[in-house]
Amino acid sequence: MALRFKLQKIDKQCKARAGRISTDHGEIETPIFMPVGTAGTVKAITQQDLVSDVKAEIILGNTYHLYLRPGVEILKEAGGLHRFNGWTKPVLTDSGGYQVYSLSANRKIKEEGVTFKSHIDGSRHFFSPENVMDIQRAIGADIMMAFDECPPYPCKKEYAHKSMDITHRWLDRCFKHLNETAPLYGHHQSLFPIVQGGTFNDLRKASAEFVASKEAEGNAIGGLSVGEPHEMMYEITDRVTDILPLDKPRYMMGVGTPANILECIALGVDMFDCVLPTRNARNGQLFTWNGTINIRNKKWERDFSPLDEEGESYVDRFYSKAYLRHLFVSGEILALQIATLHNLNFYLRLVKKAREKILDGTFAEWKNEIVSRLSQRL
């Protein structure tokens, strides 16, 4: 069964959309945030926590990291990532292109693909559009990303143009190879192309038009949140979503803060992922409905109020700021679990609330009111 997307409502005052994605592993109500499970695990919490407390509908896996560890053969023997880690809902895998981008000192890009050194042991490896499709087949993702090159910010237009062109040629190779192979585990796998073009409006327009012409089951916007100003990110997103098909889901890769997510929802984006809620949780930063908290600060030492008075998770109501600060200061592992559960709960409830506001026709006013509050440091 192919991936299906039902567009349910568009806000009258902006481009915010509510919809539903159907996959062989279940349905996803959009807008949605996808917790990042880089190596087959969302760090510090269990799959049961993701289902029962966070109520995640889809998680993200990382092709680069899963290729290196545990490796393609073990994933095949296990029957794919779903059976390997026990997650029964949809999975999206990125293509490894961003990780290769981040290894700029240890990789070489050619037309055939990218040669890179492992960050684990320095061994040399090669990614091409074809074998990246094979790796994602082996992982068993419901949604696979095309292999792309992510240009750095800032970069010269000539470089961004060459990068976009090779991304487009690689996309054609991804589709060709995918059409010549079959899923390994009996469920449908969708391929999402990625719009690139750096921060140049004409390149982004050209890339969005090229991607739209492929009539894929969904589309992604990449190469943003890599250091460019937020207003530039929003301007590019606005231009791209004007071009991408209305009836297909749109995925903004690697974005971002709560305010970033709400602003991009207003610009017509449906799907998001980012390491911020989990990575920042492990460093003691909590996202709340009144702003961000550094729970390590001494000001919370005697604050026995709940983690988030407006939160809905049991961790928000059960644990106090003073207790969580104590756990962090004491180096207790439980601190990482509680903080991660709190932040992921906040992100999933943020997009759920956005969806409710879109459906009842009040998203734009709500977004404009809450963004400044979410951006405060407490």
Residue pairs with C-beta under 8 A, 6 or more apart in sequence:
1 22
1 24
1 188
2 188
2 190
2 217
3 21
3 22
3 23
3 142
3 143
3 188
3 190
3 217
3 218
4 21
4 22
5 19
5 20
5 21
5 22
5 217
5 218
5 247
5 248
5 249
6 19
6 20
6 22
7 17
7 18
7 19
7 246
7 247
8 17
8 18
8 19
8 20
8 359
9 17
9 18
9 358
9 359
10 16
10 17
10 358
11 17
11 266
11 358
11 361
11 363
11 364
12 361
13 363
13 364
13 365
14 266
14 267
14 363
14 364
14 367
15 238
15 241
15 266
15 267
15 268
16 31
16 265
16 266
16 268
16 354
16 358
16 363
16 364
16 367
17 30
17 31
17 265
17 268
17 270
17 358
18 29
18 30
18 31
18 355
18 358
18 359
19 29
19 30
19 249
19 270
20 27
20 28
20 29
20 30
21 27
21 28
21 30
21 32
21 90
21 218
21 249
21 270
22 28
23 90
23 142
23 143
23 187
23 188
23 190
24 142
24 187
24 188
25 82
25 88
25 89
25 90
25 91
25 142
25 187
26 57
26 88
26 89
26 90
27 57
28 57
28 58
28 90
28 271
29 57
29 352
29 355
30 249
30 270
30 271
30 355
31 261
31 265
31 269
31 270
31 271
31 272
31 351
31 354
31 355
31 358
32 57
32 58
32 270
32 271
32 272
32 351
33 261
33 272
33 273
33 274
33 347
33 348
33 350
33 351
34 56
34 58
34 59
34 60
34 92
34 271
34 272
34 273
35 42
35 50
35 54
35 56
35 59
35 60
35 273
35 277
35 278
35 344
35 347
36 42
36 59
36 60
36 62
36 273
36 274
36 275
36 278
37 59
37 60
37 61
37 62
37 85
37 87
38 61
38 62
38 65
38 275
39 62
39 65
39 66
39 69
40 61
40 66
40 70
40 81
40 84
40 85
41 85
42 50
42 56
42 59
42 278
42 340
42 344
43 278
43 282
43 336
43 340
44 278
44 281
44 282
44 336
44 337
44 339
44 340
45 54
45 337
45 340
45 341
45 344
47 85
47 86
47 87
49 341
50 56
50 59
50 87
50 344
51 89
53 313
53 314
53 315
53 341
53 345
54 313
54 341
54 344
54 345
54 348
55 348
56 89
56 344
56 348
57 89
57 90
58 89
58 90
58 91
58 92
58 142
58 143
59 87
59 89
59 90
59 91
59 92
60 91
60 92
60 93
60 94
60 273
61 81
61 91
61 92
61 93
61 94
61 139
61 141
62 93
62 94
62 96
62 99
63 93
63 94
63 95
63 96
63 132
63 135
63 136
63 139
63 145
64 96
64 99
64 100
64 127
65 99
66 75
66 81
66 93
66 135
66 139
67 96
67 125
67 135
68 118
68 120
68 125
69 120
70 84
72 134
72 135
72 138
74 84
75 81
75 84
75 138
75 139
75 140
76 138
76 184
78 84
79 140
79 185
80 138
80 139
80 140
80 184
80 185
81 87
81 91
81 139
81 140
81 141
82 88
82 91
82 140
82 185
83 185
90 142
90 143
91 139
91 140
91 141
91 142
91 143
92 141
92 142
92 143
92 144
92 145
92 251
92 271
92 273
93 136
93 139
93 141
93 143
93 144
93 145
94 145
94 253
95 132
95 136
95 144
95 145
95 146
95 147
95 148
95 194
96 127
96 132
96 135
96 147
97 145
97 147
97 148
97 149
97 150
97 194
97 222
98 150
98 222
98 253
98 254
100 107
100 109
100 114
100 116
100 127
100 149
101 149
101 150
101 151
101 152
103 116
103 117
103 119
104 152
106 116
106 117
106 119
107 114
107 115
107 116
107 117
108 114
108 115
108 116
109 149
109 166
111 166
111 169
112 128
113 126
113 127
113 128
113 129
113 131
113 147
114 126
114 127
114 128
114 149
115 124
115 125
115 126
116 124
116 125
116 126
116 127
117 123
117 124
117 125
118 124
118 125
127 147
128 147
128 173
129 146
129 147
129 170
129 171
129 173
129 174
129 177
130 173
130 174
130 177
132 147
132 174
133 144
133 147
133 174
133 177
133 178
133 181
133 191
134 177
134 181
136 144
136 145
136 189
137 144
137 181
137 183
137 184
137 189
138 184
140 183
140 184
140 185
140 187
140 189
141 189
142 187
142 188
142 189
142 190
143 189
143 190
143 192
143 218
144 178
144 189
144 190
144 191
144 192
145 191
145 192
145 194
145 220
145 253
146 167
146 170
146 171
146 174
146 175
146 191
146 192
146 193
146 194
147 170
147 171
147 174
148 167
148 170
148 171
148 194
148 196
148 222
149 163
149 166
149 167
149 170
149 196
150 163
150 196
150 222
150 223
150 226
151 159
151 160
151 163
151 164
151 196
151 198
151 223
152 226
152 227
153 198
153 199
153 226
153 227
153 228
154 199
154 227
154 228
155 163
155 198
157 198
157 200
157 203
159 198
160 196
160 197
160 198
160 199
160 200
160 203
161 200
161 203
163 196
163 198
164 196
164 197
164 198
164 203
164 206
164 207
167 194
167 196
167 207
168 207
168 210
171 193
171 194
171 210
171 211
171 214
174 191
175 191
175 214
178 189
178 191
183 189
190 216
190 217
190 218
191 216
191 217
192 216
192 217
192 218
192 219
192 220
192 251
193 211
193 214
193 216
193 219
193 220
194 211
194 219
194 220
194 221
194 222
194 223
194 253
195 204
195 207
195 208
195 211
195 219
195 220
195 221
195 222
195 223
195 240
195 244
196 203
196 207
196 222
196 223
197 203
197 204
197 205
197 206
197 207
197 208
197 223
198 204
198 223
199 228
199 232
199 236
201 235
201 236
201 239
204 236
204 239
204 240
205 239
205 240
205 243
208 239
208 240
208 243
208 244
209 243
211 219
211 244
212 219
212 243
212 244
212 245
215 245
216 248
217 248
218 248
218 249
218 250
218 251
218 271
219 244
219 245
219 248
219 249
219 250
219 251
220 250
220 251
220 252
220 253
221 236
221 237
221 240
221 241
221 250
221 251
221 252
221 253
221 269
222 253
222 254
224 233
224 236
224 237
224 252
224 253
224 254
224 255
225 233
225 254
225 255
225 256
225 260
225 274
226 254
230 260
230 263
233 255
233 260
233 264
234 263
234 264
234 267
237 252
237 264
237 267
237 268
237 269
238 267
241 250
241 267
241 268
241 269
244 250
249 270
249 271
250 268
250 269
250 270
250 271
251 269
251 270
251 271
251 272
251 273
252 264
252 269
252 271
252 272
253 273
254 273
254 274
255 261
255 264
255 272
255 274
256 264
256 272
256 274
256 276
257 276
257 374
257 375
258 287
258 346
258 347
258 350
258 374
258 375
259 371
259 374
259 375
261 272
261 347
261 350
261 351
261 354
262 350
262 354
262 367
262 370
262 371
262 374
263 367
263 371
264 272
265 351
265 354
265 358
265 363
265 367
266 363
266 364
266 367
272 351
277 287
277 340
277 343
277 344
277 346
277 347
278 340
278 343
278 344
280 287
280 343
281 336
281 339
281 340
281 342
281 343
281 344
282 336
282 339
282 340
284 294
284 295
284 296
284 328
284 335
284 339
285 292
285 293
285 294
285 295
285 343
286 292
286 293
286 295
286 307
286 308
286 339
286 342
286 343
286 346
287 342
287 343
287 346
287 347
287 374
288 307
288 308
288 310
288 311
288 346
288 378
289 308
289 309
289 310
289 311
289 346
289 370
289 373
289 374
290 308
290 309
290 310
290 373
290 376
290 378
291 373
291 374
291 375
291 376
291 377
291 378
292 376
292 377
292 378
293 300
293 321
293 378
294 377
295 321
295 324
295 325
295 328
295 339
296 325
296 328
296 329
297 325
300 321
300 322
300 324
300 325
301 322
301 325
302 322
303 320
303 321
303 322
303 325
304 320
304 321
304 322
304 323
305 320
305 321
306 316
306 317
306 318
306 319
306 320
306 321
307 315
307 316
307 319
307 320
307 321
307 324
307 338
307 342
308 316
308 342
308 346
311 317
311 342
311 345
311 346
311 349
312 345
312 349
313 341
313 342
313 345
313 349
315 338
315 341
315 342
315 345
316 342
316 345
319 338
324 335
324 338
324 339
327 334
327 335
327 338
328 335
328 339
353 366
354 363
354 367
357 363
357 366
357 367
